[in-house]
């Protein structure tokens, strides 16, 4: 566990401690010499230290030295890396809202199943985590701006309505990256769900991946599909149009940004995926100040010294 200091220059005051100790030793020697010259034998023995235990006056001195050391270290503001609880994580959900998401192989529809499973993830986030939501079809729009208020995000999530557009994965991912980066000094995670092939938008998935890598954003991707082919409709000639899932693109996005790819085949697996992603989000360790610990310890030592000096069993008259 690495220890760092916010004000390391204050540690130079620790050099005063050896000087104080030197003065104490020097003064003690002078007192012993005076005791030899002017006191009777019992005082001489006491001054020469012919005893098994340290005098309580010396204990008080060492307590004072220890208090000064602890206080100086505390004022230097020591930090240790603790699990991140103060800043939290920026989490942005990116949900495919194209026409294929109205397929009913997931009950009641793919979109509704995705929304329901996303609620599980939002509810599992910690207090200091922020959540935002982006939806995409032929383009990308913001459904919920990044916020620490999970209930507001849930209301926005539930209000997402089905659309008829195509699939602009690159646009959706880019908007999510931009949103995740809007609040700095927090870890950023994007979770992208799609059931189709990128066939719309102005930003390609590789361009969005580069944007994510530049901003150091981890992207988890979820491919939504079924065990059996799903017919979405028929063309002018009566030929069936099937839902197509571009797993290769989603896998590449996750791999290149340090995330993971998950494949969903029904409502149950989709819900489990969101639960697993929630558990997989790692809170980064950040330098956390522990100066209060040192200051409290110094205060306790000061109180102990006061008690020894002026309490019931005081040693200094």
C-alpha positions as CSV (number, residue, x, y, z in Angstrom):
1,X,0.0,0.0,0.0
2,X,1.8,3.2,-1.2
3,X,1.8,6.2,1.1
4,X,1.9,9.7,-0.3
5,X,1.7,13.2,1.1
6,X,-0.2,16.2,-0.1
7,X,2.1,18.6,1.8
8,X,5.4,16.7,1.9
9,X,7.5,19.8,2.6
10,X,6.1,19.8,6.2
11,X,8.0,16.6,6.8
12,X,11.2,18.7,7.0
13,X,10.0,19.6,10.5
14,X,10.8,16.1,11.6
15,X,14.5,17.1,11.5
16,X,13.7,19.2,14.6
17,X,13.0,16.0,16.6
18,X,16.7,14.8,16.8
19,X,17.7,18.4,17.9
20,X,15.1,18.3,20.7
21,X,16.3,14.9,21.8
22,X,19.9,16.1,21.8
23,X,18.9,19.1,24.0
24,X,17.1,16.7,26.3
25,X,20.1,14.4,26.7
26,X,22.4,17.4,27.2
27,X,20.1,18.8,29.9
28,X,19.8,15.5,31.7
29,X,23.5,15.1,31.9
30,X,23.9,18.5,33.4
31,X,21.3,17.6,36.0
32,X,23.1,14.4,36.9
33,X,26.4,16.3,37.4
34,X,24.7,18.8,39.6
35,X,23.1,16.0,41.6
36,X,26.5,14.5,42.1
37,X,28.0,17.7,43.3
38,X,25.2,19.0,45.5
39,X,23.0,16.1,46.6
40,X,23.2,13.2,49.0
41,X,23.8,9.6,48.0
42,X,20.1,8.7,47.4
43,X,19.7,11.6,45.0
44,X,23.0,10.7,43.3
45,X,21.8,7.1,42.7
46,X,18.5,8.5,41.3
47,X,20.3,10.9,39.0
48,X,22.7,8.2,37.8
49,X,19.8,6.0,36.9
50,X,20.4,3.1,39.2
51,X,16.9,1.7,38.7
52,X,15.1,-0.9,36.5
53,X,12.4,1.4,35.0
54,X,12.4,4.7,33.2
55,X,11.3,7.7,35.3
56,X,7.8,8.8,34.5
57,X,9.3,12.2,33.6
58,X,11.2,10.5,30.8
59,X,8.0,8.7,29.7
60,X,6.4,12.1,29.4
61,X,9.2,13.3,27.3
62,X,9.0,10.4,24.9
63,X,5.3,10.8,24.7
64,X,5.8,14.4,23.7
65,X,8.3,13.4,21.0
66,X,5.9,10.8,19.6
67,X,3.1,13.4,19.7
68,X,5.2,15.8,17.6
69,X,6.1,13.2,15.1
70,X,2.5,12.1,14.6
71,X,1.3,15.7,14.4
72,X,3.8,16.6,11.8
73,X,3.0,13.6,9.7
74,X,-0.7,14.4,10.0
75,X,-0.2,18.0,8.9
76,X,1.7,16.7,5.9
77,X,-1.7,15.2,4.9
78,X,-0.8,11.5,4.2
79,X,-2.8,9.6,1.6
80,X,-3.2,5.9,1.0
81,X,-5.0,4.2,-1.9
82,X,-8.4,3.1,-0.7
83,X,-11.3,1.6,-2.7
84,X,-13.0,4.5,-4.4
85,X,-16.1,5.6,-2.6
86,X,-15.9,9.4,-2.8
87,X,-15.9,10.0,-6.6
88,X,-17.8,6.9,-7.9
89,X,-18.1,5.8,-11.6
90,X,-19.7,7.4,-14.6
91,X,-21.9,4.7,-16.2
92,X,-23.6,5.3,-19.5
93,X,-26.1,2.9,-21.0
94,X,-26.4,2.8,-24.8
95,X,-29.5,1.1,-25.9
96,X,-30.4,0.2,-29.5
97,X,-33.9,1.6,-30.3
98,X,-34.0,0.6,-33.9
99,X,-37.0,-1.1,-35.6
100,X,-35.6,-4.6,-34.9
101,X,-35.9,-4.0,-31.2
102,X,-39.7,-4.4,-31.5
103,X,-39.2,-8.1,-32.3
104,X,-41.2,-10.3,-29.9
105,X,-38.8,-13.2,-29.4
106,X,-38.1,-11.5,-26.0
107,X,-41.2,-10.9,-24.0
108,X,-43.0,-8.5,-24.4
109,X,-40.4,-7.1,-26.9
110,X,-36.7,-6.9,-27.2
111,X,-36.7,-3.2,-26.2
112,X,-38.9,-3.7,-23.1
113,X,-36.7,-6.7,-22.0
114,X,-33.6,-4.5,-22.5
115,X,-35.2,-1.7,-20.4
116,X,-36.2,-4.1,-17.6
117,X,-32.8,-5.6,-17.4
118,X,-31.1,-2.2,-17.4
119,X,-33.2,-1.3,-14.4
120,X,-31.4,-4.1,-12.5
121,X,-28.0,-2.6,-13.2
122,X,-29.1,1.0,-12.3
123,X,-30.5,-0.2,-9.0
124,X,-27.2,-2.0,-8.2
125,X,-25.0,1.1,-8.6
126,X,-23.5,2.8,-5.6
127,X,-24.6,6.1,-4.2
128,X,-21.7,8.1,-5.7
129,X,-22.0,6.5,-9.1
130,X,-23.5,8.6,-11.9
131,X,-25.8,7.1,-14.6
132,X,-26.7,8.4,-18.1
133,X,-28.7,6.8,-20.9
134,X,-28.2,7.2,-24.7
135,X,-30.5,5.6,-27.3
136,X,-29.7,5.2,-31.0
137,X,-31.4,4.1,-34.2
138,X,-30.7,6.1,-37.4
139,X,-29.0,8.6,-35.1
140,X,-28.3,9.0,-31.4
141,X,-30.1,11.0,-28.8
142,X,-29.8,11.5,-25.0
143,X,-32.5,9.8,-23.0
144,X,-31.1,10.8,-19.6
145,X,-28.2,13.1,-18.8
146,X,-25.5,11.9,-16.4
147,X,-26.9,12.1,-12.9
148,X,-26.4,10.6,-9.4
149,X,-30.2,10.5,-9.0
150,X,-31.0,6.9,-10.0
151,X,-34.8,7.4,-9.7
152,X,-34.8,10.1,-12.3
153,X,-32.7,8.0,-14.7
154,X,-35.1,5.1,-14.2
155,X,-38.1,7.3,-15.1
156,X,-36.3,8.3,-18.3
157,X,-35.4,4.7,-19.0
158,X,-39.1,3.6,-18.7
159,X,-40.2,6.3,-21.0
160,X,-38.1,5.2,-23.9
161,X,-40.4,4.5,-26.8
162,X,-39.8,2.2,-29.8
163,X,-38.8,3.7,-33.1
164,X,-38.5,2.5,-36.7
165,X,-35.0,3.7,-37.7
166,X,-31.9,1.8,-38.7
167,X,-28.8,1.1,-36.5
168,X,-26.2,3.8,-35.9
169,X,-23.9,2.0,-33.5
170,X,-21.0,4.5,-34.0
171,X,-23.2,7.5,-33.3
172,X,-24.6,6.0,-30.2
173,X,-21.2,5.0,-28.8
174,X,-19.7,8.4,-29.6
175,X,-22.5,10.3,-27.8
176,X,-22.1,8.0,-24.8
177,X,-18.4,8.6,-24.7
178,X,-18.9,12.3,-24.8
179,X,-21.4,12.0,-22.0
180,X,-19.2,9.8,-19.8
181,X,-16.4,12.3,-20.2
182,X,-18.5,15.3,-19.2
183,X,-17.7,14.8,-15.4
184,X,-14.0,14.5,-15.0
185,X,-11.9,12.7,-12.3
186,X,-14.2,9.6,-12.3
187,X,-13.8,6.2,-13.8
188,X,-15.9,5.9,-17.0
189,X,-17.8,2.9,-18.2
190,X,-20.1,2.5,-21.3
191,X,-22.5,-0.4,-21.7
192,X,-23.7,-0.8,-25.3
193,X,-26.6,-3.0,-26.3
194,X,-27.5,-3.7,-29.9
195,X,-29.3,-6.4,-31.9
196,X,-28.3,-5.3,-35.4
197,X,-25.6,-4.3,-37.9
198,X,-24.3,-0.8,-38.1
199,X,-26.0,0.6,-41.2
200,X,-26.6,4.3,-40.4
201,X,-25.1,7.4,-38.8
202,X,-22.1,9.6,-39.6
203,X,-19.6,8.0,-37.2
204,X,-18.2,4.5,-37.8
205,X,-17.7,2.0,-35.0
206,X,-13.9,2.1,-35.4
207,X,-13.9,5.9,-35.1
208,X,-16.0,5.6,-32.0
209,X,-13.6,3.1,-30.6
210,X,-10.7,5.5,-31.2
211,X,-12.7,8.1,-29.4
212,X,-13.2,5.8,-26.4
213,X,-9.5,4.8,-26.2
214,X,-8.5,8.5,-26.3
215,X,-10.7,9.2,-23.3
216,X,-9.7,5.9,-21.6
217,X,-13.3,4.6,-21.5
218,X,-14.0,0.9,-21.0
219,X,-16.9,-0.3,-23.2
220,X,-18.9,-3.4,-22.4
221,X,-21.0,-4.7,-25.3
222,X,-24.1,-6.9,-25.4
223,X,-25.3,-8.6,-28.5
224,X,-29.0,-9.3,-28.3
225,X,-30.2,-12.2,-30.4
226,X,-32.1,-15.5,-30.3
227,X,-31.3,-19.2,-30.8
228,X,-33.5,-19.3,-33.9
229,X,-33.7,-16.8,-36.7
230,X,-36.2,-14.0,-36.1
231,X,-38.3,-12.6,-38.9
232,X,-38.8,-8.9,-38.7
233,X,-40.9,-8.5,-41.9
234,X,-41.1,-9.1,-45.6
235,X,-39.8,-7.2,-48.6
236,X,-41.8,-6.2,-51.7
237,X,-41.3,-9.6,-53.1
238,X,-42.5,-11.5,-50.0
239,X,-39.0,-12.5,-48.9
240,X,-38.6,-12.7,-45.1
241,X,-36.3,-10.1,-43.5
242,X,-34.3,-11.6,-40.6
243,X,-32.8,-9.8,-37.6
244,X,-29.0,-9.8,-38.0
245,X,-26.6,-9.4,-35.1
246,X,-23.1,-8.1,-35.9
247,X,-21.2,-9.9,-33.2
248,X,-17.8,-9.2,-34.7
249,X,-18.2,-5.5,-34.4
250,X,-19.4,-5.7,-30.8
251,X,-16.6,-8.0,-29.9
252,X,-14.0,-5.7,-31.5
253,X,-15.4,-2.7,-29.6
254,X,-15.2,-4.5,-26.3
255,X,-11.8,-6.0,-26.9
256,X,-10.1,-2.8,-28.1
257,X,-11.4,-0.7,-25.1
258,X,-10.7,-3.2,-22.4
259,X,-14.3,-4.2,-21.8
260,X,-16.1,-7.5,-22.4
261,X,-18.6,-8.8,-24.9
262,X,-21.7,-10.7,-23.8
263,X,-24.2,-12.7,-25.9
264,X,-27.9,-12.7,-24.9
265,X,-30.4,-15.2,-26.3
266,X,-33.4,-14.5,-24.1
267,X,-34.8,-12.4,-21.3
268,X,-33.1,-14.5,-18.6
269,X,-29.6,-14.4,-20.1
270,X,-30.0,-10.6,-20.7
271,X,-30.9,-10.0,-17.1
272,X,-27.9,-12.1,-15.9
273,X,-25.6,-10.2,-18.2
274,X,-26.5,-6.9,-16.7
275,X,-26.1,-8.3,-13.2
276,X,-22.6,-9.6,-14.1
277,X,-21.6,-6.3,-15.6
278,X,-22.6,-4.5,-12.4
279,X,-20.4,-6.9,-10.4
280,X,-17.6,-6.6,-12.9
281,X,-17.3,-2.8,-12.7
282,X,-14.1,-2.2,-10.7
283,X,-13.9,0.8,-8.4
284,X,-10.4,2.3,-8.9
285,X,-8.3,3.0,-5.9
286,X,-7.6,6.6,-5.2
287,X,-5.4,8.5,-2.7
288,X,-7.5,9.0,0.4
289,X,-6.4,11.4,3.1
290,X,-5.8,9.8,6.5
291,X,-4.6,13.0,8.3
292,X,-7.5,12.9,10.6
293,X,-6.3,9.6,12.0
294,X,-3.0,11.1,12.9
295,X,-4.4,14.3,14.4
296,X,-6.8,12.2,16.5
297,X,-4.0,10.0,17.7
298,X,-1.9,13.2,18.6
299,X,-4.9,14.6,20.6
300,X,-5.2,11.3,22.5
301,X,-1.5,11.4,23.4
302,X,-1.8,15.0,24.5
303,X,-4.7,14.0,26.8
304,X,-2.6,11.1,28.2
305,X,0.2,13.5,29.0
306,X,-2.2,16.0,30.7
307,X,-3.6,13.2,32.8
308,X,-0.1,12.0,33.9
309,X,0.9,15.6,34.7
310,X,-2.3,16.9,36.4
311,X,-4.6,13.9,37.0
312,X,-5.3,11.8,40.1
313,X,-1.9,10.0,39.9
314,X,0.1,13.0,38.7
315,X,3.8,12.7,38.9
316,X,4.8,16.3,38.7
317,X,4.0,18.3,41.8
